[in-house]
Amino acid sequence: MTDEALEDFPLTEVRKDTPGVNEVIHFNNCGSALPPTPVLETVISHLQREATIGGYEAADEAQNRLQNVYSSAARLIGAKPEEIAVVENATRAWDMAVYGYKFRVGDRVLLCRAEYVSNVIALLHLKKRYQIEIVLIEDDEYGQIDSNHLEEELKKGAAMVTLTHIPTSGGLINPAKEVGTLCTAYDTFFVLDACQSIGQVPIDVNDIGCDVLSATSRKYLRGPRGVGFLYVKNSALEEIEPPFLDLHAATWTDDNEYVINAGAKRFENWETNFAGKLGLGAAIDYALDLSIERTSLRLKKLAETLRSKLANIDRVSVHDQGQNKGGITTFSFEGLEGEVVSRKLGEQKINTSTTSSGAARYDLDYRGIPTVVRASTHYYNTEEEIDTFVAAVAKLGK
Ligand SMILES: Cc1ncc(COP(=O)(O)O)c(C=O)c1O
């Protein structure tokens, strides 16, 4: 897809569909993006039905649309509907798979420097529980996972590789397909954290070759908060067992027996946020209608512009790594704490967020960066918003 494909991008329509753009300049899409009207209406109208006819009755009435959420999520990543579980968030999705993996004492887990903080905490927890060994794979000269080092460690034997596709702490897009190819070659279980990449870049699980993928609704998919999904490849179902089972995940077949239900829904639990689930479906459909290939191109182009303009400001350093960069721009301002920068921008209705090294020890701490301000573009942002943002940042130093 070329730059010309962006010339007829329906910017006016998508902004009309996004009430938040009239209130704020939103560069906190990697935190939680502004939802479009169809998502908002889906969530609100389901809550209204719950209030009008009853929660269980509203769920029964929406049965077909609830099933469609699985087909939409499957279509988004090239999976089958029965390989999708809708859960509370990306962390819980990742946990259900990784805590469910049948680790043996001494198993080696290989992870990248960009691995998300909660995933690392969970692995350290599992290390205490099962005496697994955690092996950190080095970055290459571009700051992305070093595939040579990964292969060296895979050759020694590993139970699992975990990769954060796009970290919370920067513009890097890790080469997930390269990692998937190596995991297939060495027959190693591959867990992909796609929390930031889902909706940001096109993802095809067959092309990447992951066994498991975790995703959230509220970030680049522009869905509601408090919902996410897990993909578990059919053939990987036997390798992991849900860490919790309830009446939705399993059937009580005899006084002392149960059978785990079919498909990835075994990783869900019975009670759920139905409005959120429908909202997730609406967000995915909205993203698919616009074409993620196209929206990805636009948001990356905006981020490139933002990075180059920020880099020209006195006392500003841009920190993004990777050969291939996405929509998250990270920077610091010499002499001003990241939180102060973000707060001062917030006072001007410009939304950003921060990540501190304590939440990215293998990445920011390793690079000696205490805090970064995250300014993340989405396709509904504009060049004018970037100019306003850059002018506001430049003024902070005056
Ligand atoms: C890379 C990455 N993984 C996982 C998560 C956790 O997602 P959630 O808050 O939906 O559990 C985040 C959240 O910022 C993230 O950036």
The ligand as a MOL file (V3000), in Angstrom:
LIG
                    3D

  0  0  0     0  0            999 V3000
M  V30 BEGIN CTAB
M  V30 COUNTS 16 16 0 0 0
M  V30 BEGIN ATOM
M  V30 1 C 2.6630 -4.1960 25.7770 0
M  V30 2 C 1.5560 -4.3070 26.7610 0
M  V30 3 N 1.1630 -5.5120 27.1940 0
M  V30 4 C 0.1730 -5.6710 28.0860 0
M  V30 5 C -0.4620 -4.5960 28.6200 0
M  V30 6 C -1.5660 -4.8120 29.6170 0
M  V30 7 O -2.7960 -4.6300 29.0220 0
M  V30 8 P -4.1280 -4.5980 29.9190 0
M  V30 9 O -4.0370 -3.3440 30.7160 0
M  V30 10 O -5.2520 -4.6150 28.9320 0
M  V30 11 O -4.0980 -5.7940 30.7620 0
M  V30 12 C -0.1000 -3.3020 28.2240 0
M  V30 13 C -0.7780 -2.1310 28.8060 0
M  V30 14 O -0.3510 -1.0140 28.6940 0
M  V30 15 C 0.9320 -3.1530 27.2670 0
M  V30 16 O 1.3290 -1.9530 26.8520 0
M  V30 END ATOM
M  V30 BEGIN BOND
M  V30 1 1 1 2
M  V30 2 1 2 3
M  V30 3 2 2 15
M  V30 4 2 3 4
M  V30 5 1 4 5
M  V30 6 1 5 6
M  V30 7 2 5 12
M  V30 8 1 6 7
M  V30 9 1 7 8
M  V30 10 2 8 9
M  V30 11 1 8 10
M  V30 12 1 8 11
M  V30 13 1 12 13
M  V30 14 1 12 15
M  V30 15 2 13 14
M  V30 16 1 15 16
M  V30 END BOND
M  V30 END CTAB
M  END
